[in-house]
């Protein structure tokens, strides 16, 4: 599986809460696409998860993006801000030329975050269900914009995307709330799941300590796993946020055995220790002493000998 941050990147091609509750603004399905003549004219055959046969008369043109559901999945509904794994085939609607496709080999799907691809695909994925095969006709205004010409797509071309939604990670921890622990930072959640953290005005612990804010019921994380998480990191003394995946809306992928993210950034040993042994769906607060953080050298916005507080939502295991 590879992660993608946009539909097309540079001159190459790349396809590219938040608590689950009714007040979550990302749960709104008003922006989800409906079917129309442009998406319905595309004929798609084949089994879900296997390379589809795609046929349509050219040109396919539409001024509004549309979505036709070819296979209705029975999995959970997905929403903006959620990371999903998909297989896809992309075509130029004007000439029928295939632009890009994944391997459909069962292992090498593409990971993307709904809301961070092109607008037409974001709308096409909104409120779809895992296990669905969708045909999305992306209008020019919802497409690539000024980047279109770099991949051989004219500004007026409609893009046809056939996408299999194979998997979705949790948008935020969905476990059962647990009683707060005395002396621990207080965590409050926005409707979308982003945590706000209040650090007590006391001397921090000198050893690693973990509190479970929400108890998930998913698989237990082991040291050999690669996990998908949202986290917010706070400096205990300064009481300021130094890092947060919620700022970009993209969860972090961390290989626990190496202590590195998918982008190659190292994370503190204490963060790894606090995640291992927890269950998917849990939210935990991890107090990391300097000896298991960045120590006497510090790192970027983290000063020397800083005690760190991480609030981590464990969204899934790759």
C-alpha positions as a Python dict, from the first residue, in 0.01 Angstrom:
ca = {
    (1, 'X'): (0, 0, 0),
    (2, 'X'): (123, 348, -70),
    (3, 'X'): (0, 682, 56),
    (4, 'X'): (-111, 954, -182),
    (5, 'X'): (-176, 1319, -107),
    (6, 'X'): (-326, 1439, -434),
    (7, 'X'): (-476, 1291, -746),
    (8, 'X'): (-187, 1398, -964),
    (9, 'X'): (153, 1517, -849),
    (10, 'X'): (390, 1729, -1060),
    (11, 'X'): (434, 1581, -1408),
    (12, 'X'): (362, 1225, -1293),
    (13, 'X'): (39, 1060, -1192),
    (14, 'X'): (-55, 968, -841),
    (15, 'X'): (-396, 908, -698),
    (16, 'X'): (-331, 1027, -454),
    (17, 'X'): (-1364, 1228, 1403),
    (18, 'X'): (-1320, 1328, 1484),
    (19, 'X'): (-1566, 1125, 1691),
    (20, 'X'): (-1843, 939, 1516),
    (21, 'X'): (-2145, 1130, 1637),
    (22, 'X'): (-2431, 1322, 1484),
    (23, 'X'): (-2268, 1656, 1564),
    (24, 'X'): (-1959, 1579, 1357),
    (25, 'X'): (-1962, 1829, 1066),
    (26, 'X'): (-1779, 1576, 848),
    (27, 'X'): (-2076, 1338, 866),
    (28, 'X'): (-2285, 1571, 648),
    (29, 'X'): (-2383, 1391, 327),
    (30, 'X'): (-2523, 1701, 155),
    (31, 'X'): (-2207, 1733, -57),
    (32, 'X'): (-2207, 1367, -164),
    (33, 'X'): (-2254, 1320, -537),
    (34, 'X'): (-2559, 1168, -703),
    (35, 'X'): (-2577, 974, -1027),
    (36, 'X'): (-2632, 1135, -1366),
    (37, 'X'): (-2604, 1075, -1736),
    (38, 'X'): (-2224, 1113, -1738),
    (39, 'X'): (-2156, 856, -1467),
    (40, 'X'): (-2439, 623, -1574),
    (41, 'X'): (-2310, 596, -1932),
    (42, 'X'): (-1990, 432, -1808),
    (43, 'X'): (-2033, 54, -1815),
    (44, 'X'): (-1823, -131, -1558),
    (45, 'X'): (-1801, -508, -1520),
    (46, 'X'): (-1592, -748, -1313),
    (47, 'X'): (-1561, -845, -949),
    (48, 'X'): (-1484, -602, -670),
    (49, 'X'): (-1110, -591, -605),
    (50, 'X'): (-1024, -720, -952),
    (51, 'X'): (-927, -512, -1257),
    (52, 'X'): (-1257, -388, -1401),
    (53, 'X'): (-1358, -376, -1764),
    (54, 'X'): (-1460, -16, -1833),
    (55, 'X'): (-1637, 99, -2148),
    (56, 'X'): (-1800, 429, -2237),
    (57, 'X'): (-1880, 625, -2553),
    (58, 'X'): (-1663, 931, -2602),
    (59, 'X'): (-1671, 1207, -2525),
    (60, 'X'): (-1811, 1198, -2172),
    (61, 'X'): (-1874, 1553, -2060),
    (62, 'X'): (-2040, 1700, -1755),
    (63, 'X'): (-2047, 2040, -1588),
    (64, 'X'): (-2128, 1886, -1249),
    (65, 'X'): (-1952, 1589, -1095),
    (66, 'X'): (-2157, 1269, -1062),
    (67, 'X'): (-2134, 931, -894),
    (68, 'X'): (-2285, 596, -987),
    (69, 'X'): (-2257, 304, -746),
    (70, 'X'): (-2174, -10, -945),
    (71, 'X'): (-2141, -237, -640),
    (72, 'X'): (-2295, -137, -307),
    (73, 'X'): (-2066, -217, -16),
    (74, 'X'): (-2191, -333, 322),
    (75, 'X'): (-1911, -178, 526),
    (76, 'X'): (-1912, 144, 726),
    (77, 'X'): (-1985, 480, 566),
    (78, 'X'): (-1683, 702, 506),
    (79, 'X'): (-1651, 1075, 553),
    (80, 'X'): (-1420, 1370, 512),
    (81, 'X'): (-1094, 1340, 703),
    (82, 'X'): (-1097, 961, 699),
    (83, 'X'): (-812, 758, 553),
    (84, 'X'): (-920, 488, 308),
    (85, 'X'): (-746, 227, 93),
    (86, 'X'): (-866, 201, -266),
    (87, 'X'): (-795, 47, -604),
    (88, 'X'): (-872, 272, -900),
    (89, 'X'): (-869, 315, -1275),
    (90, 'X'): (-861, 668, -1422),
    (91, 'X'): (-965, 767, -1774),
    (92, 'X'): (-983, 1081, -1984),
    (93, 'X'): (-1353, 1117, -2057),
    (94, 'X'): (-1289, 1300, -2383),
    (95, 'X'): (-1086, 1035, -2564),
    (96, 'X'): (-1131, 727, -2342),
    (97, 'X'): (-757, 693, -2278),
    (98, 'X'): (-661, 522, -1953),
    (99, 'X'): (-446, 758, -1749),
    (100, 'X'): (-356, 538, -1454),
    (101, 'X'): (-454, 221, -1270),
    (102, 'X'): (-349, 33, -959),
    (103, 'X'): (-242, -332, -975),
    (104, 'X'): (-556, -484, -821),
    (105, 'X'): (-334, -750, -664),
    (106, 'X'): (-495, -746, -323),
    (107, 'X'): (-196, -590, -146),
    (108, 'X'): (-87, -268, -319),
    (109, 'X'): (-389, -41, -302),
    (110, 'X'): (-353, 335, -265),
    (111, 'X'): (-411, 513, 67),
    (112, 'X'): (-576, 855, 56),
    (113, 'X'): (-753, 1092, 291),
    (114, 'X'): (-1104, 1194, 193),
    (115, 'X'): (-1102, 1572, 158),
    (116, 'X'): (-742, 1591, 38),
    (117, 'X'): (-773, 1464, -319),
    (118, 'X'): (-931, 1658, -606),
    (119, 'X'): (-1277, 1799, -517),
    (120, 'X'): (-1467, 1568, -751),
    (121, 'X'): (-1320, 1253, -602),
    (122, 'X'): (-1364, 1384, -247),
    (123, 'X'): (-1733, 1438, -316),
    (124, 'X'): (-1755, 1100, -486),
    (125, 'X'): (-1617, 922, -180),
    (126, 'X'): (-1819, 1118, 74),
    (127, 'X'): (-2078, 891, 241),
    (128, 'X'): (-1990, 589, 24),
    (129, 'X'): (-1953, 256, 204),
    (130, 'X'): (-1654, 26, 233),
    (131, 'X'): (-1684, -254, -20),
    (132, 'X'): (-1836, -28, -287),
    (133, 'X'): (-1726, 11, -646),
    (134, 'X'): (-1799, 362, -769),
    (135, 'X'): (-1785, 539, -1103),
    (136, 'X'): (-1711, 908, -1053),
    (137, 'X'): (-1737, 1151, -1344),
    (138, 'X'): (-1527, 1449, -1232),
    (139, 'X'): (-1623, 1777, -1395),
    (140, 'X'): (-1348, 2017, -1508),
    (141, 'X'): (-1426, 2260, -1225),
    (142, 'X'): (-1387, 1977, -970),
    (143, 'X'): (-1075, 1837, -1136),
    (144, 'X'): (-710, 1919, -1171),
    (145, 'X'): (-722, 2289, -1245),
    (146, 'X'): (-391, 2432, -1364),
    (147, 'X'): (-219, 2094, -1316),
    (148, 'X'): (-432, 1924, -1582),
    (149, 'X'): (-203, 1995, -1877),
    (150, 'X'): (99, 1837, -1704),
    (151, 'X'): (-68, 1495, -1723),
    (152, 'X'): (-221, 1528, -2068),
    (153, 'X'): (-566, 1639, -1956),
    (154, 'X'): (-720, 1949, -2111),
    (155, 'X'): (-887, 2203, -1882),
    (156, 'X'): (-1223, 2114, -2037),
    (157, 'X'): (-1187, 1735, -2004),
    (158, 'X'): (-1407, 1530, -1774),
    (159, 'X'): (-1217, 1264, -1580),
    (160, 'X'): (-1372, 920, -1523),
    (161, 'X'): (-1258, 733, -1212),
    (162, 'X'): (-1366, 380, -1125),
    (163, 'X'): (-1273, 323, -760),
    (164, 'X'): (-1302, 22, -529),
    (165, 'X'): (-1319, 126, -162),
    (166, 'X'): (-1131, -161, 3),
    (167, 'X'): (-1079, -44, 359),
    (168, 'X'): (-1136, 253, 588),
    (169, 'X'): (-952, 337, 905),
    (170, 'X'): (-1136, 499, 1192),
    (171, 'X'): (-1162, 877, 1162),
    (172, 'X'): (-1106, 904, 1538),
    (173, 'X'): (-1102, 686, 1846),
    (174, 'X'): (-1447, 534, 1899),
    (175, 'X'): (-1392, 348, 2225),
    (176, 'X'): (-1585, 373, 2550),
    (177, 'X'): (-1496, 685, 2755),
    (178, 'X'): (-1303, 607, 3072),
    (179, 'X'): (-1280, 799, 3402),
    (180, 'X'): (-1006, 1061, 3411),
    (181, 'X'): (-692, 999, 3613),
    (182, 'X'): (-593, 1248, 3884),
    (183, 'X'): (-283, 1446, 3796),
    (184, 'X'): (-312, 1371, 3425),
    (185, 'X'): (-371, 1634, 3155),
    (186, 'X'): (-738, 1698, 3080),
    (187, 'X'): (-862, 1623, 2729),
    (188, 'X'): (-1173, 1771, 2568),
    (189, 'X'): (-1287, 1693, 2215),
    (190, 'X'): (-1422, 1915, 1938),
    (191, 'X'): (-1720, 1775, 1741),
    (192, 'X'): (-1478, 1646, 1476),
    (193, 'X'): (-1270, 1465, 1736),
    (194, 'X'): (-971, 1701, 1761),
    (195, 'X'): (-847, 1705, 2122),
    (196, 'X'): (-781, 2008, 2334),
    (197, 'X'): (-528, 1942, 2610),
    (198, 'X'): (-491, 2119, 2945),
    (199, 'X'): (-170, 2035, 3131),
    (200, 'X'): (-175, 2061, 3513),
    (201, 'X'): (51, 2313, 3685),
    (202, 'X'): (243, 2042, 3868),
    (203, 'X'): (579, 1875, 3837),
    (204, 'X'): (562, 1615, 3560),
    (205, 'X'): (619, 1246, 3628),
    (206, 'X'): (976, 1125, 3582),
    (207, 'X'): (877, 797, 3418),
    (208, 'X'): (654, 702, 3128),
    (209, 'X'): (286, 692, 3220),
    (210, 'X'): (-24, 616, 3015),
    (211, 'X'): (-393, 686, 3074),
    (212, 'X'): (-671, 541, 2859),
    (213, 'X'): (-930, 807, 2774),
    (214, 'X'): (-1135, 581, 2547),
    (215, 'X'): (-1116, 203, 2558),
    (216, 'X'): (-1137, 52, 2211),
    (217, 'X'): (-1237, -303, 2132),
    (218, 'X'): (-1024, -361, 1822),
    (219, 'X'): (-707, -561, 1772),
    (220, 'X'): (-429, -520, 2027),
    (221, 'X'): (-126, -335, 1889),
    (222, 'X'): (206, -519, 1893),
    (223, 'X'): (561, -390, 1843),
    (224, 'X'): (574, -550, 1497),
    (225, 'X'): (269, -357, 1372),
    (226, 'X'): (243, -47, 1157),
    (227, 'X'): (-33, 174, 1293),
    (228, 'X'): (-247, 462, 1169),
    (229, 'X'): (-289, 728, 1437),
    (230, 'X'): (-396, 1084, 1496),
    (231, 'X'): (-199, 1258, 1768),
    (232, 'X'): (-143, 1591, 1936),
    (233, 'X'): (188, 1658, 2112),
    (234, 'X'): (210, 1915, 2394),
    (235, 'X'): (508, 2048, 2590),
    (236, 'X'): (436, 1995, 2960),
    (237, 'X'): (626, 2300, 3091),
    (238, 'X'): (526, 2545, 2817),
    (239, 'X'): (171, 2400, 2779),
    (240, 'X'): (186, 2455, 2405),
    (241, 'X'): (125, 2222, 2111),
    (242, 'X'): (444, 2137, 1923),
    (243, 'X'): (302, 1888, 1673),
    (244, 'X'): (-39, 1763, 1565),
    (245, 'X'): (-163, 1551, 1278),
    (246, 'X'): (-499, 1725, 1316),
    (247, 'X'): (-340, 2040, 1170),
    (248, 'X'): (-303, 1877, 829),
    (249, 'X'): (-595, 1637, 863),
    (250, 'X'): (-371, 1347, 761),
    (251, 'X'): (-319, 1065, 1013),
    (252, 'X'): (34, 942, 1073),
    (253, 'X'): (151, 596, 969),
    (254, 'X'): (410, 469, 1219),
    (255, 'X'): (612, 152, 1187),
    (256, 'X'): (651, 67, 1554),
    (257, 'X'): (947, -166, 1513),
    (258, 'X'): (1160, 112, 1366),
    (259, 'X'): (997, 410, 1536),
    (260, 'X'): (956, 594, 1208),
    (261, 'X'): (665, 743, 1021),
    (262, 'X'): (592, 666, 657),
    (263, 'X'): (782, 983, 565),
    (264, 'X'): (1091, 866, 752),
    (265, 'X'): (1055, 1090, 1057),
    (266, 'X'): (1162, 935, 1387),
    (267, 'X'): (923, 948, 1682),
    (268, 'X'): (1013, 925, 2052),
    (269, 'X'): (1056, 582, 2206),
    (270, 'X'): (805, 675, 2473),
    (271, 'X'): (535, 733, 2214),
    (272, 'X'): (595, 384, 2074),
    (273, 'X'): (592, 230, 2424),
    (274, 'X'): (262, 401, 2503),
    (275, 'X'): (91, 273, 2189),
    (276, 'X'): (205, -90, 2206),
    (277, 'X'): (-44, -302, 2398),
    (278, 'X'): (-339, -70, 2335),
    (279, 'X'): (-641, -164, 2126),
    (280, 'X'): (-756, -12, 1798),
    (281, 'X'): (-1029, 241, 1870),
    (282, 'X'): (-862, 359, 2191),
    (283, 'X'): (-752, 710, 2276),
    (284, 'X'): (-462, 734, 2519),
    (285, 'X'): (-272, 1013, 2690),
    (286, 'X'): (100, 934, 2712),
    (287, 'X'): (333, 1131, 2938),
    (288, 'X'): (684, 1094, 2798),
    (289, 'X'): (983, 1193, 3015),
    (290, 'X'): (1292, 1344, 2850),
    (291, 'X'): (1478, 1012, 2867),
    (292, 'X'): (1220, 858, 2633),
    (293, 'X'): (1165, 1174, 2428),
    (294, 'X'): (1436, 1399, 2282),
    (295, 'X'): (1657, 1423, 2590),
    (296, 'X'): (1922, 1686, 2640),
    (297, 'X'): (1950, 1765, 2269),
    (298, 'X'): (1585, 1853, 2207),
    (299, 'X'): (1443, 1853, 1855),
    (300, 'X'): (1303, 2143, 1652),
    (301, 'X'): (1027, 2305, 1860),
    (302, 'X'): (1097, 2067, 2150),
    (303, 'X'): (1348, 2223, 2393),
    (304, 'X'): (1613, 2038, 2589),
    (305, 'X'): (1499, 1799, 2862),
    (306, 'X'): (1132, 1850, 2781),
    (307, 'X'): (855, 1630, 2914),
    (308, 'X'): (600, 1563, 2641),
    (309, 'X'): (230, 1483, 2645),
    (310, 'X'): (78, 1293, 2353),
    (311, 'X'): (-292, 1237, 2305),
    (312, 'X'): (-316, 952, 2054),
    (313, 'X'): (-616, 811, 1867),
    (314, 'X'): (-537, 458, 1745),
    (315, 'X'): (-723, 437, 1415),
    (316, 'X'): (-607, 106, 1273),
    (317, 'X'): (-333, -139, 1189),
    (318, 'X'): (-199, -154, 833),
}
